[in-house]
Structures are given as C-alpha cells and as structure tokens.
C-alpha cells in the first residue's frame, strides 16, 4: 500500500544523507518534497501541515545542522514524527472487563465488517485462548446472518442461532444473555451497514449500544476509500463514540493516506489491519513498524512473527532430518515454495527486510516474482509421484506431458530442474557438514543467484532460538547495526551483483545464518 510513498520519501531522504553538511534551505527544500509526497499519498492537509511544521522546528536547530551526520539526524526526526502521527505505541483490542466482554463492530456496507468479525474471533480464539460468540445484527442485507454462520463453521467459532423477525436490539440483548449462559469470554456484535451514513443507521447504532453496553466499539473502514474514510470515522465517533479503528484491504494498491490520517484526525488508535482475504490475515497495527516500512527500514520483527505463525515445526524437523542425509526432492522444493507464499511471497518478505525495499524493481525485471513460484508449483503438481521423488527420470516425452498439464514449456521445466539440482547439491554439502539449518535462506539465495541476484539469502534472520520476548530487542539491534535508515542496506549481502550500494558490511548481531523451516522453531501458540 505505501509503495509510492516509500519510493518518494526514500529518494528525498537519501538525497539528504549523502551530504556532508546541511543548510536551512536544504532542509526546507526537502520538506517541500516531503509535503508534496504526503499530499499525493492522500494524507489530510491539516495532518501534513502539522507534520512538516514539527519536523522543520526540530530539524532547523543548530545542533542538527552542525551534527556529525546531519542528514541522518533529519531522517531520524522524520521517522520519529511519522511514528507520532501514526499513534506512538500500538494499542490492541482491550479485553480487560467483566466477561462476557462485548465488542461492537460498526461501519458502512461493503467495508468488510462480517469478515473482520470472524477474523477477530479466530484471532482471540487462537492467540488469547478465549471462548468467543459471534452474533449478526444485520437483518437487512440478504443472507448476512447466514454468511456469519458459515464463517463461524469455517473458523470453529460459536455463532448465535438466528430467530426470524427479531430486531437488531433484541438480537444484541439475546447475544449478551446467551454468552453469559454459555460461559463465553467475548461476544462480538456484527451490526448492519448502509452504503452511506444516514439518520436511521445512527439511531439503530445508538440503541444497540444502549442495550448491549459494549466495552469496545470498533469502526471497520476500507483503507482504499482514502479521505472519505477519515470523514466516516469522525461522523461515527461523534454519534456513537468509537474506541478504535480496523482498516481493511491494507494489502491493496491504495495510496495509504487514510491510514496515515485516521489517528491524527480522530485521536482514536488503529488497532488492527486486514492484510489479505484469508482468515489468518489480520495483524495488530504497530506505528513504529509501519513507519519503518514506509521509510524503507524493513520490519524484521513482523517478519519473524509471521514466520513463526506460518511454519509447521514438525514438518521443519522432518525436513531437517532429510537434509542431514543429503536428500532433497521436488516434494521438498514444493513445500518450501508454499511456505514462502504463506509468508507473503517474495515481495512480502523483501518489503520487511531492512534496506531491501528498492530491490523489488530489479527482482521483477530479473523475472524473480511470485508468479514464478506459481508456475513452478504448477509444474511440480503436474508430475507423478515417482517423478517428484526422482527427477532424473524426466526425459523429453515426460517433460512434454508435464508442460501440457501445467501450461508451461520445456524451458520452464528445465529451469526448475536446474534450480533443484543446484539446491540438492547444496543440501548434500550442508548434510555432510552436519548443518541442518538455513534451508529457506539457502533457497532464497539459490533462487536469487539463478536470477543474477547472488547472496540474497545471506542476511536473513535465524529463527531457531528466538523467543517472542526478544523480538523488539531484535529490531533495536537492527537499528543499532546501521539498518535504521533508508537504503542503509542489509548486512551480509556483499555478494549481490549489479553494483548495488550499501549492501556489504558485517552481519547483523544476533541474526546468525538461517531462516524459517528449521528445528527448534518456537511452537505455535
């Protein structure tokens, strides 16, 4: 979502960090560009004005202009103010109340309330071990109550049985009562929406609030609607009183202005963001991490968390045992490709790695994209069990059949087989040295080397000994190691071809070789 803004701010701030000294006119010129970039990203004018005023006030001080690295000091100020604009510290869904804690979901029709309700319920069930009851109060939209029931079946979360003819306020009262009798910790009320804000909608919201006494009122807003989402939040807050925001479709190609303006305009924290269609694709909103991503500093903490959630520790241990014997067939390769897709694909992983945001275009032009993984999985799926286990038996006639079945050609199959051979040789060498770790790292390095981007996997974090409590410390280590600036580069990438600046240097402390897919990974909570 923030790709355009990331590119613009990255080039502006890189221009500052390359200078030995800064004058007031340098800072003013850079801030004019920052202001223009934020306005183009659809950030509210008042928010942009106060942001640039605060940065100018701190950046024009004599101690900044004469400091050892004035450009980097300005980058730090922009970073700190961006975090402040996004809300400072992350705020999660508050469950500190007498059970059942009532969460009321509000918003316009089509913003994703019902799906978000199910995502939150699943998250609270899986992560917090809470017993959740969902209730649909939407009696107007056809099959709205049935949709929530189906999502309840899909996620394994209880839903309130539908009684035809009941009003939304009666359903809310029945839901709270049923939650008390059923011993539920949380009850989530999915209210009705309209295509626009109107008086009957607001009266209904107020009645439901009075009847159910919710502890949290979460406004679900589509981040692609831009500034209109900010006006929506203001209106709902004035009439109903919201406690937080949930932004959906943050994985879209919108300009991100709504996300940057919401907190500053409403004063309400963004608590959660939807980053995909699947039920597990809901993340807590961390202002610092989002600011890091916008300024191209990466987000190692979220990357590690995402890996820990998506990787099956048992499969990883079995894979490591095979590797120790030097075995690596096409089934194993397919598992690794699927694992990377679960973590957001190559693009998703790269966007979270410090100093790697600018590599996307180079990778795309080299053909290293998520569509490549899709083609490779299609090729492997078109093979027989025997062919996957023993690729050496693939002769011309078999390749012709596989190409027809996967919609590819013989050249694609040969590329896949060549890549597999290189990786299998690498696994044998690793097995011979008694090393079972670093499979994903080696795989990314192998893929990148194939595309002329050698050494890409070298700086990836080792998840084998990471405790969740150490995650924030890990991010601080990254900043201390010089990754806390746009274009600062990822350590250990000296072997990357193409003459990319800032990609050499020492390894990041605490991030030994290796990546997900290893034994010893923290078990899923």
N, C-alpha and C positions, 0 to 999 in steps of 0.2 A: 504493500500500500504506500509506503513512504519512499518508494524508489526514486521518483523525480526530485523530491525534496532532498533526499540523501545525496544525489549527484550534484545538485546545485550548491548545497551547503559545503559539501566536501571540497569542491573546486575553489569556492570562495576562501575557506579557512586554510586550505593548502597554500594558497597564494600568500597568506599572512605568515604561516610557519616557515616559509622559505626565506624570510627576510631577516637581516641581522638586527635592524632597529626599525621601530615604527613611529611615525609622526601622527599627530591628531588627524590630519587629512587622510592618512592611510586607513585609520580606524573608521572614520566617517564614511569613506568610500565603500569599505567592506560592509558596514552596517546598512548602507543604502541597498546593497545587493541582497543582504540577508532579509531585509524588509520586503524587497520585491519577491524573493523566493517564497517567503511565508504567505504573502498575499496571493501569489499564483497557486499555492497549495491549498487555497480556500480557507485560510485561518482568518477569524474575525478581525476586522480593522482595529477595534479597541485593544484586542489582545496583542496584536502585532506592535501597535504603538507603545504600549506599556512595556512589552518585552525589549524592544530596541532601546527605549529610554533607560531601562535598568542596566542593560549591557553597556551602553555608552557611559553612563555615570561611573561604572566600575572600571571600564577599560581605558578611560582617558586620564586616569590618575597617573601622576609622575612615576610612581613605583612600578607601574605596569610598563610604561613606555621605555623605561630605562632598565628593566629587568634583564637577566641573562638571556632568557628566551621569551621575548615579549609576544611573539606570535602564538606560542603555546599557551601563554597565560590568557590571551584573548579566547582561544579555543576552550580553555577550562571555564572561563566566565560564561561563554555561550552555552556550554554543556550544563553548568550548574543552574542557569536561568531556565533552560529548557526543562530540566527536572522539576524546578519550582512551578513552571507553567502547567506541567502535567499532573501536579499534585504532591510533590515531595515524596512521601513514603506510600507504598502500596497499601490499600485497605481491602481486606477480604470480606466475605459475607459474614455478618455478625449473628452468631447463634447463642450469644450469652443472654438467655431469657428463660423463663419457665416453660417447660415442654407442655404441649407442642408449640414450637416457635413458628409463627405464621409469616410466610413470605408472600407478598402480593406482587404479581407481575403486571405491569401496565405498559401501554404503548399503542401505536397505530397498527391497523391491519396490514399484514404483509412484512412486518419488521422482523419476524422470526420468534415471536413470544412463545408459541407452543413448543417448538423445537428446543428453544433455550431453556424452557421449564424442565423438559426431560433431561437436557444436558446437565443442568444444575443438580437435579435429583440424582442422576447417576454419579456425579462427582461427589456429592455428600455421602452417598451410599458407599462408594468405593474407597474414598480417601478418609472421610471422617467416621466411617462405620455407623452412620445414622440410619434410623428407620424412617423412611420418607413416604408421605402420602401426597399424591397429586390430584387436583380437582379442577375440571374445566368449568368455568363460569360463562363460557361463550355459548349462549342459546340462539344466537342469530346466524352465525356462519354455518352453512350446511356441513355436517359431519365433523365439526370442530371437536366435539366431545369424543367421537369415535377415534379421531386422529390421536388424541392424547392417550386414549385407552391402548391403542396399538403401540404407541411409543413406550407405554408402561410395560407391555408384554416384551417388547424388544430389549428394554434395559433391565427388566426384572424388578421394577418399582411398582408399589401398590397404587391403584387409581380408585377414586371414589365411584361407586356404581351410579349409573345415570338413571334418574327418575324423570320421566317426561312431564313437561308442564311446569316444573319448578322455576322460580325466578332466580336470577344471579345471587341476590342477597340471601335467599333461602338456602341455595346450594352452598354458599360460603359458611353459613351457620352450621349446616349439616356436616360439612367437611371438618370443621374445627371439633365438633362433637364426636365424629367418627374417629378422628385422630386421637382424642383423649381416651376413648373406649378401646382403641386398638393398640395403645401403647406406642404411638409414633412420636419420634423426636421432632420432626419437622413436617409442616403441611404447606404445600406450595399452591397458591390460587392463580390459575391462568385466566385472566379476565378477558373480556371481549374488546376488540379494537374497532375503529372506523377507518375510512380512507382519509379522514381529516378530523381535526378537533371540533366537536360540537357540544352544545349545552347538555343534551340528554346523556352523552357519554360521560361528561364530568360529574353530573348528578349521580349517575349509576356508580362511578368510582368512589365518590364520597360516601354513598350508602353502604357499599361493600366494606369500606374502611371502618365505618362506624360499627358495623355488625361483627367484623372479624378481628378488629384491633391488631393489625399486623405489626410485627417488630421491624420488618424490612419492607420497603416499597421500592422495587427495582424497575426503573424505566428501561425498556428494551428499545434501542434505536438502531436503525440501519446506517452504518457509517458511510455508505455511498450516497446518502442524501445531502451531504455537505452541510451548509449553514442552516438549512431548514431543520435539521436535527437539533441544532442548538436552540432555535426558537421553540421547538416542540418541548424540549427539556424545561425551558423557562416556564412555558404555559402549564405543563403538568405539575411542576413544583409549586407554582402559585396557587393552583386549585386543589391539589391532592396532598402535596408535600412528599417528595421522593427522598429516599435515603441514599440512593446510589444509582449508577448507570451500568448497563450492559450493552456494549457495542457489538453488533453482529457484522459479518462479512468483512472482517479486517484483513482477510486474505485476498480481497478484491483489488482492482486496479484504480480505486478512487485516489484522490489526492491527499487524504488524511487530515484535512483541515478541521473536520468535525471533532476528531479525537483530540486534536491539539487545543481546540477552543472550548470544548464542553466543560472541563474542570474550571477553567479560568472564568467563564461566563456564569455558570450556575453555582459554583462553590461546592458542588457535590462530587464525591470521588467516583472515578470509573473503577468498578470493582472487578469486572470480568470482560473478556473479549472472545468473540467467536472467531476461530481461525480456520474453519472448514465445515463441511457438511456432516461429517461423521460424529457420532455421539460423544466420543472422547475428545473432540477438537474444541475444547473450551479452556482458556488459560486465565490465570489471575493477571491483573494489569499491574505491572511494576514500572512506575515512571522512570526510574534510573535505567532499567534495561531497554525501554523503548527509546530513551534519549541516546543511549549507546548505539542502538541500531541506526537511528536517524543520522548520527554523526560518523557512521562507518567504523565504530569501535568494536563491533561484534557483541555477542551475548553468550559467552561460554557457559554461564550458569544455567540459562534456559536450555541450551544445547545438551548439557549433561542431564538435566531433569527429564527432557524429552526422551533421551536415550534410555534412561533408567526405567521410564514408563513403558517403552515400546519393545524392549528387548526381553526375550524369554531366556531366563538364566539357565534353565535346564538344557534348552537347545544349544545355548552358547557353550556349556560344559561338554556336551556331546561333540560339538564341532571341534573344540579344542583337543579332545581325545583323538579324533580322526586326524587332525593336523599333526599331532605328535607322532603319528605313524606315517606322516607324509602323504596322506590321502586327501584329495580334493577333487570331487567330480562336479558335473554340471548341476546336480541337485543342490550341492552346497553353494555354488555360484548363484543359483536362482534364489536361495534363502537370503543371501547377502543383498541381492538387488531389492528384494521385497522389504527387507529391513530398512534399507536406505529410503525407499518410498514412504514407509510408515513415518519416518522421521522428517518428512517434508521434502524428500528428493534432494538432488544435488544443490539446487537453488536454495532450498530452505536451510540446508546445512551451511552452505557458503555464506549466507546472509548473517549467520550468527557467529562466524569466525572472525576474530579481530583482523582488520586490515585487508579483508578479502572481498569486500563489497564491490570494489572496482574490477574484480576478475570476471564478473558474470558475462560481460560482452565478449571477452577473449575466449571464455569457455564456449559460449554459444557459437562463435564463429569457427571454433575448432570442432564443432559437432558434439560436444560433451554436454548433453542435455537430458532432462528426464524422459523425453520421448525416445531417446536411445535405449534407456533401461526398459521401456515398454516393449520396444521391438525385440530386444534380447530375451525378455521373458516369453514373448510370443514364440520365438524360435525354439527355446528350450521346451516349452509346453507342447510343441508340435512333434517332439521326438518320442520314441518309445522308451520304456523303462530301461531296456538294455543299452540303448544309445546314450541316454543320460549318464548311466553308470560307467560306460566305456566309450568315450567319444572317438577313439581310434578306429572304430568300425565304420565310421561315416565316410562312405565312398560317394562318387558322383550321383548315382541313382537315388541314394537315400537323401542327399542334400537337395536334389530336385524336388522330391516329395515334401521335405520339410519347408522349403521355400514356398511351395504352393499352399501348404497348410497355414503358414504364418504371414503370408502377404509380403514376403521379403524376397531377396535374391541370393544367389550363391555367394556373392561378395560379402554380404552382411553375415552370412553363416561362417565364412572363412575368418572374418574379423573377430567374431565371437570365439571361435575355436583357438585362434592365435592368442587372444587375451587370456583364455582359460589355461592354455599351455604355459604361458609366462607366469600366471599366478600359481599354477600347480607346482612348477619348478621352485617358485619362491617358498611355497609351503613345505616342500621337501627339505629345502635348506634350513628353514626355521625349525622343522621337526628334528633334523639332525643336530641342531644346536640346543635342543631341549626347550625351545621357546614356544609356548602355546598362545601368546597374546598378540594383539595388534592386527587382527585379521581385517577389520574394517579399514583401519589406517592403511594397511598394505594394499587392500583392494582399491581404495581411492587413489593411492599413489600409482598403482599399476594402470588404472583407467586413465589417469591424468598423463602418465608417461606415454601412453599409447597415442594421446591426442597432442603431444608436444608440450605438456604442462608438467614436466617431471617434478617430483618432490612434493606434490600437493598434499599427500597424507602425512608429511613429516611432523607437522606441528599439532596434530590432533591430541586431545586430552585422553589420558588413561583412566578408565572408569573403574578399574579393578579394585581400588582401595578408597574410593571416595565415599565419605559419609555425608548424608544430606546437610548436616550442620556445617560442613566445611565449604559449601557451595559459595556463600557470599565471600568468604575469605579467598576463595579461588579467583573470584572476579577482581578483588583488590590486588591480588598478586599479579594478575594480568595487567592492571593499570600501572602497578609499580615497575613492571618489566618493560614499560615503554609502549604498551599497547593502547594506552588511553589517549590516542589522538588519531584523527582521520588519516588514513594512508600510512599509519605507522608500521604496518607490515606484520606478518605473522612469523615468529621465530622459527628457525629450523627449515626455512624454505629457500635456502641458498641455491638448491639445485634446479629452481624453476627457470625454464628457458624463456626467451623473449626479452631479456634485459629489464625486468620489472624492478623499479626502485624500492628500496626499503624492505626487501624480502630475505635478507641474510640475517645474521646475528645469532646470539646464543639461544638455547632452548628456554622456554618459559619455566620458571621454577615450579616444581610440584606437578608438572604436566609431562611425566615420562612418556615414552613411546606407547602407542597403542590406542585403541578406540573400542566402541561397543562390540559386543559379541564375544565377551571374554568370561572365563570362570571367575568367580569371586565378585560378580556384579551385585550391587545391593538388591535384595529381593523386592518384588513389588509390594507396595503397602496394601 
